[in-house]
């Protein structure tokens, strides 16, 4: 209610009137969902993602015809916990086949999902689809295989989500052309150089091994058993910085067969064991990618010919750029001043600041990728 005064025929009239309450769009949804995973933590994370998906289905479905829909959606899914205002675990229990079940109540922030969608879509419009190069060295009974089961399954998973994927076969072709013995997971520098030729942001490398472990009779069937292990590591292509390492240290599997050494059984065992590893790698890729483009990642700025004194002055200027969270450095090596900048932007977006005003007078930008900027002192 609100009072008003008015002059009517020379008399002051005092009255009351009421405003209709403004209609406020619903910002939150409350949902109850069930998640499943290979551990309690994985089951809870799955439940959080399902809660976000269910609570924000109107906002998500409204973008279903948008370009890069799957990639944007999965990027937002990777930050599911950030869209849950409140949650409560209602039940945790063991599931079928060694899995875990988590029943969860959650209050989902729908308006935050809508805002985040626009932010991620905007960044993708600027930088395009991210590229990933993959090489997994695979052996069965100590024999290197021409193609990798784990590699192909991971490629398939990432392609479905909208990444540009370059496989081991493509890396092999470049390596042979350059006569480079790069296709070994311990030769990171050469792998990095080859991955750069594809202009990828991330490269993944590792190994998977399967070795014969005898023949077993399971429920009346002869099964060739295999033991093995698998490791995959993920790096930023620009800087070579290790982002994550995922592994299956020891697993056992097999396929029908009466011979101890069976390549088919080894491949089947690798396929079965690799399923969990692929999901772990995929989750890590999405988390790192999401952090880089929306929550802030590290940008490496390298300036050739800059003295330490000038670099220190530049650091103060860099700190004034909006969305720069922290600056590590500078370090000076072989005439190159290097800054490691934590910022909520890509390198391309930072370049927009570096090519104008005082920055333009100090340096000339010669190259920029997602995580790295190279420049020369003017």
C-alpha positions in Angstrom: 0.0 0.0 0.0 1.2 3.5 -0.7 -0.3 7.0 0.2 -0.8 9.7 -2.3 -1.8 13.4 -2.1 -3.5 15.4 -4.8 -5.2 18.9 -5.1 -8.9 18.6 -6.1 -10.8 21.8 -6.3 -8.3 23.5 -3.9 -8.6 20.7 -1.3 -5.8 18.3 -0.4 -7.1 14.7 -0.9 -5.2 12.0 0.8 -5.8 8.3 -0.2 -4.3 4.9 -0.5 -3.7 2.6 -3.4 -2.0 -0.8 -3.9 0.6 -2.0 -6.4 0.2 -5.5 -7.9 3.2 -7.7 -6.8 5.7 -8.0 -9.6 5.8 -11.5 -11.2 9.2 -13.0 -10.5 10.5 -15.8 -12.7 11.1 -19.0 -10.8 14.9 -19.2 -10.1 15.0 -22.6 -8.3 13.7 -26.1 -8.7 13.7 -28.8 -6.1 14.3 -32.4 -7.4 15.0 -35.8 -6.0 17.2 -38.0 -8.2 19.3 -41.2 -8.1 22.9 -41.5 -9.3 25.2 -44.4 -9.9 29.0 -44.8 -10.1 32.0 -47.0 -9.4 32.5 -45.3 -6.0 30.4 -43.4 -3.5 31.9 -40.2 -4.7 31.3 -41.0 -8.4 27.7 -41.9 -7.5 27.1 -38.6 -5.8 28.6 -36.7 -8.7 26.4 -38.5 -11.1 23.4 -37.7 -8.8 24.4 -34.0 -8.8 24.6 -34.0 -12.6 21.2 -35.6 -12.9 19.7 -33.1 -10.4 21.0 -30.2 -12.5 19.7 -31.9 -15.7 16.3 -32.5 -14.2 16.0 -29.1 -12.4 17.3 -27.1 -15.4 15.6 -29.1 -18.2 13.5 -26.1 -19.4 16.6 -23.9 -19.7 18.7 -26.7 -21.3 16.0 -27.9 -23.8 15.5 -24.2 -24.9 19.0 -24.4 -26.5 18.6 -27.8 -28.1 18.8 -26.4 -31.6 21.9 -24.2 -30.8 25.3 -24.8 -32.4 27.6 -26.9 -30.3 24.7 -27.9 -28.1 26.2 -31.1 -26.8 29.6 -29.5 -26.0 28.0 -26.6 -24.2 25.7 -28.9 -22.3 28.5 -31.3 -21.2 30.7 -28.3 -20.2 27.9 -27.0 -17.9 27.3 -30.6 -16.6 31.0 -30.7 -15.6 30.2 -27.8 -13.2 27.0 -29.3 -11.8 27.9 -28.7 -8.2 28.1 -25.0 -8.9 24.4 -24.9 -9.9 23.2 -26.7 -6.8 22.2 -24.2 -4.1 21.4 -26.9 -1.5 21.5 -30.7 -1.4 21.0 -33.6 0.9 22.0 -37.2 0.5 19.0 -39.3 1.3 20.4 -42.8 0.8 23.7 -44.5 -0.2 24.0 -48.2 -1.0 25.8 -50.7 -3.1 24.4 -51.4 -6.5 24.7 -54.3 -9.0 28.1 -55.3 -10.2 30.2 -53.5 -7.6 28.6 -50.1 -8.3 27.3 -47.6 -5.8 23.9 -45.8 -5.6 23.2 -42.3 -4.3 19.7 -40.9 -3.8 19.9 -37.1 -3.5 17.5 -34.1 -2.9 18.7 -30.9 -4.5 17.7 -27.3 -5.0 18.8 -26.3 -8.5 19.6 -22.7 -9.5 17.9 -22.4 -12.9 18.8 -18.8 -13.5 22.5 -19.6 -13.0 22.3 -22.3 -15.7 20.7 -19.9 -18.2 23.5 -17.3 -17.5 26.3 -19.9 -17.7 24.9 -21.2 -21.0 25.3 -17.8 -22.6 28.8 -17.4 -21.2 30.1 -20.8 -22.5 28.3 -20.3 -25.9 29.9 -16.9 -26.3 33.4 -18.3 -25.6 32.9 -21.1 -28.1 31.8 -18.6 -30.7 35.1 -16.9 -30.3 37.5 -19.8 -30.2 35.6 -22.6 -32.0 35.5 -26.2 -31.0 38.4 -27.4 -28.8 40.8 -29.9 -30.4 42.3 -32.9 -28.7 45.1 -35.2 -29.9 45.2 -38.8 -28.6 47.8 -41.5 -28.6 47.5 -44.7 -26.5 50.2 -47.3 -27.0 48.5 -50.7 -26.6 50.2 -54.1 -26.2 48.8 -57.7 -26.0 51.3 -60.3 -24.8 54.0 -57.7 -25.1 53.2 -57.2 -28.8 52.4 -53.6 -29.9 49.1 -53.4 -31.6 48.4 -51.5 -34.9 45.4 -49.9 -33.3 44.3 -49.2 -29.8 40.9 -50.3 -28.4 41.2 -47.7 -25.6 42.2 -45.0 -27.9 39.3 -45.6 -30.3 36.7 -45.8 -27.5 38.0 -42.5 -26.1 37.9 -40.9 -29.5 34.3 -42.0 -29.9 33.3 -40.5 -26.5 34.9 -37.1 -27.2 33.6 -36.8 -30.8 30.1 -37.3 -29.5 30.5 -34.4 -27.2 31.7 -32.1 -30.0 35.5 -32.0 -29.8 37.7 -32.1 -32.8 39.7 -35.3 -32.2 43.0 -36.3 -33.9 43.9 -39.9 -33.4 47.1 -41.9 -33.0 47.0 -42.8 -36.7 47.2 -39.1 -37.6 50.0 -38.5 -35.1 51.8 -41.6 -36.6 51.7 -40.1 -40.1 53.2 -36.8 -38.9 55.9 -38.7 -36.9 56.9 -40.8 -39.9 57.0 -37.8 -42.1 59.4 -36.1 -39.7 61.3 -39.3 -39.0 60.5 -38.6 -35.3 60.3 -41.4 -32.8 57.6 -39.5 -30.9 55.0 -42.2 -30.4 56.0 -43.3 -26.9 54.2 -42.0 -23.8 57.5 -41.0 -22.2 58.5 -38.7 -25.1 56.2 -35.8 -24.1 58.2 -33.0 -25.8 57.9 -34.6 -29.3 54.3 -35.5 -28.8 53.6 -32.0 -27.8 55.3 -30.6 -30.9 53.2 -32.9 -33.1 50.0 -32.1 -31.3 50.7 -28.4 -31.9 50.8 -29.0 -35.6 47.0 -29.8 -35.3 46.4 -26.6 -33.3 44.9 -28.7 -30.5 44.4 -27.3 -26.9 44.9 -30.7 -25.2 46.8 -33.9 -25.9 46.3 -37.3 -24.2 48.8 -40.1 -24.1 49.4 -43.3 -22.2 49.5 -47.1 -22.5 47.3 -50.1 -22.0 48.7 -53.7 -21.6 47.1 -57.1 -21.5 49.0 -60.3 -20.8 47.9 -63.9 -20.7 47.0 -65.3 -17.3 45.9 -68.9 -18.2 42.6 -70.5 -19.1 39.7 -70.9 -16.7 36.5 -72.9 -16.7 33.7 -70.5 -15.9 30.2 -72.0 -15.7 31.1 -74.7 -18.2 32.9 -72.5 -20.6 36.7 -72.3 -21.3 37.8 -68.7 -20.9 41.2 -67.3 -21.8 42.1 -64.9 -18.9 44.2 -61.8 -19.2 45.7 -59.4 -16.6 46.7 -55.9 -17.4 47.0 -52.2 -16.5 46.3 -48.9 -18.2 47.5 -45.3 -17.7 46.4 -42.1 -19.5 47.8 -38.6 -18.9 46.5 -35.3 -20.2 48.5 -32.2 -21.0 48.0 -28.6 -22.3 49.5 -28.6 -25.8 50.7 -25.0 -25.5 52.6 -25.3 -22.2 53.1 -29.1 -21.8 51.7 -28.8 -18.3 50.3 -32.0 -16.9 46.6 -31.6 -16.2 45.7 -35.1 -14.9 46.7 -38.7 -14.7 44.2 -41.5 -14.6 44.9 -45.2 -14.3 43.7 -48.8 -13.7 46.7 -50.3 -11.9 45.5 -54.0 -12.1 42.5 -55.6 -13.8 41.5 -59.0 -15.0 39.3 -60.1 -17.8 38.9 -62.5 -20.6 36.9 -64.0 -23.4 35.9 -67.5 -24.5 38.8 -69.6 -25.8 40.8 -72.7 -25.1 44.3 -71.2 -25.9 46.3 -69.4 -23.3 47.4 -66.7 -25.7 44.4 -65.2 -27.5 44.6 -61.7 -29.1 40.8 -61.6 -29.3 40.5 -62.4 -25.6 43.2 -59.7 -24.9 41.3 -57.1 -26.9 38.0 -58.0 -25.2 39.6 -57.8 -21.8 41.1 -54.3 -22.7 37.7 -53.1 -23.9 36.0 -54.3 -20.7 38.7 -52.8 -18.4 38.9 -49.5 -20.4 35.2 -48.6 -19.9 35.8 -47.1 -16.4 39.1 -45.4 -17.5 37.4 -43.8 -20.5 34.7 -42.3 -18.3 37.3 -41.1 -15.8 39.4 -39.4 -18.5 36.3 -37.9 -20.1 35.2 -36.4 -16.8 38.6 -35.0 -16.3 38.7 -33.5 -19.8 35.4 -31.8 -19.2 36.4 -30.5 -15.8 39.6 -29.0 -17.1 38.0 -27.6 -20.3 35.2 -26.1 -18.3 37.6 -24.5 -15.7 39.7 -23.1 -18.5 36.9 -21.3 -20.4 34.6 -20.3 -17.6 36.1 -20.5 -14.2 39.6 -19.3 -14.9 42.8 -21.0 -16.1 46.5 -20.3 -16.5 47.7 -18.3 -19.4 51.4 -18.3 -20.2 52.7 -14.9 -21.5 56.2 -15.0 -23.0 57.9 -11.8 -24.1 61.2 -11.9 -26.0 63.8 -9.2 -25.4 62.2 -7.7 -22.2 64.4 -6.8 -19.2 63.5 -7.8 -15.7 62.9 -4.1 -14.8 60.4 -3.7 -17.7 58.8 -7.0 -16.8 58.2 -5.9 -13.2 56.5 -2.7 -14.5 54.4 -4.8 -16.9 53.2 -7.1 -14.1 51.6 -4.1 -12.4 49.8 -3.2 -15.6 48.7 -6.8 -16.2 47.1 -6.9 -12.7 44.8 -4.1 -13.7 43.2 -6.1 -16.5 39.6 -7.2 -15.6 39.2 -10.9 -14.6 42.9 -11.3 -13.9 43.0 -13.2 -10.6 46.7 -13.7 -10.0 50.1 -13.3 -11.7 53.0 -15.6 -11.1 56.4 -14.4 -12.2 58.0 -12.9 -14.1 60.9 -15.3 -14.6 63.6 -14.4 -17.1 65.4 -17.1 -19.1 67.5 -16.7 -22.3 66.1 -13.2 -22.9 62.4 -14.3 -22.5 60.3 -12.9 -19.7 57.5 -15.4 -18.7 54.4 -14.7 -16.8 51.9 -17.4 -15.6 48.6 -15.5 -15.4 45.5 -17.0 -13.7 42.5 -15.4 -15.4 38.9 -15.9 -16.3 39.5 -15.6 -20.0 41.3 -17.3 -22.9 44.6 -16.1 -24.3 42.7 -14.7 -27.3 40.6 -12.6 -25.1 43.6 -11.3 -23.2 45.3 -10.4 -26.5 42.5 -7.9 -27.0 43.9 -5.9 -24.0 47.5 -6.4 -25.1 47.2 -4.8 -28.6 45.9 -1.4 -27.4 46.9 1.5 -25.1 50.0 1.2 -23.0 50.4 -2.5 -23.7 50.7 -1.9 -27.5 53.6 0.5 -26.9 55.4 -2.1 -24.8 55.1 -5.3 -26.9 54.0 -6.8 -30.2 51.9 -10.0 -30.0 53.2 -12.6 -32.5 51.1 -15.7 -31.6 48.2 -16.7 -29.3 46.6 -20.0 -28.5 44.1 -21.0 -25.8 46.7 -21.0 -23.0 49.8 -19.2 -24.4 50.7 -15.8 -25.8 54.0 -15.0 -27.4 55.2 -11.5 -27.9 58.3 -9.3 -28.6 59.3 -6.2 -26.8 58.9 -3.1 -29.0 
